[in-house]
Amino acid sequence: MEVHQFATSLSYGDAISDEMMKIRTVLREKGYKSDIFTRYLDPRMASWAKDFREYRKFSSPQNVVIFHFSIGSPVSKMFFRIPDKKIMIYHNITPYHYFLDSHRILAKECYKGRLELRKFAGKVDLALGDSSFNREELQSVGYSRSGVLPILLDFSKFDQRGSPAVNEIFSNQKTTLLFVGRLIPNKKFEHVIKVFYFYKKYFNSHSQLLLVGDYRGMERYLGALKDLIGRLGLEGVHFTGHVDFSELVSYFRVAHFYLSMSEHEGFGVPLLESFYMHVPVVAYPAGAVEETMNGGGILVFQKDFFKIAALIYRMDTDNQLREQVVSSQVKALEKYQTEKVSSILLHHIERVKNED
């Protein structure tokens, strides 16, 4: 028996792409023949994947194929036609209504994607969410056989020096707040900015906010955020756009606090990256955020921007509290140890393999 993976794309530095590579490594270490088949491939990842159209040469009813669900892809059409045993991993689709004012095409694609998700119910042997939040969504649209597989993360890649340029520019003695994520409306960048406004105005004028994430295609939303910053008369807010991994490492290294006000998260990888980098996290518990944080960090259940700013200042001036928060985050990461998540993955594969 072989265990392969299907996905629309394999990208450089993307959390899901990193997970696919980690899964392939785990499977090969366990003796399975395992490859990744995609439609799109970053040239830097050429040694990691094959064209999905080649898979018909490998296909067998004895194989297990793991499909990382994505919307509107011919990869999904092939996946549901092959005779192999099928596991689908669902990483969530953002509800379309978040994009109605900023990106109508993306709103349409997300709407269609959730319809497509319903269509495939009953056509897989096992559907997995990378959080219970995602699993519950699968069950709500008709997937009767489901489970949870936390994202396999390789934190060791953060054990590097990072980008000298980022270190030089932003290691400037200012208290630094950080948020990492693609610039999309559900992540509520405007609420992060408003917390920073109160923090800078009433608690710590010697501070800066780093908003790290790709904004291509979201220029309308970016414009609205810059307009908000202008109306607030706020200085020290930096939009980085897309960054490479060494730069991302350095943004975590210069950060003093990580602040998430997102209102829809299917998992939340940067939360755990902050944990690993010992950056105290303050987050609004939307979607799978509370589950992902696993008792680490600090959750704020009401968006009182002034009080959240005061909380961050309290951590900045109380070393004992800060150390307690960081300690809680280190403990929370035990759930995501490679050995634990790998064991869950292999259990799911055995479950599918042994069923008629």
Secondary structure, 3 states (H helix, E strand, C coil): CEEEEEEEEECCCCHHHHHHHHHHHHHHHCCCECCEEEEEECHHHHHHEEEHHHHHHCCCCCCEEEEECCCCCHHHHHHCCCCCEEEEEECCCCCHHHHCCCCHHHHHHHHHHHHHHHHCCCCCCEEEECCHHHHHHHHHCCCCCEEECCCCCCHHHHCCCCCHHHHHHHCCCCEEEEEECCCCHHHCHHHHHHHHHHHHHHCCCCEEEEEEECCCCCHHHHHHHHHHHHHHCCCCEEEEECCCHHHHHHHHHHCCEEEECCCCCCCCHHHHHHHHCCCCEEECCCCCHHHHHCCCCEECCCCCHHHHHHHHHHHHHCHHHHHHHHHHHHHHHHHHCHHHHHHHHHHHHHHHHCCC
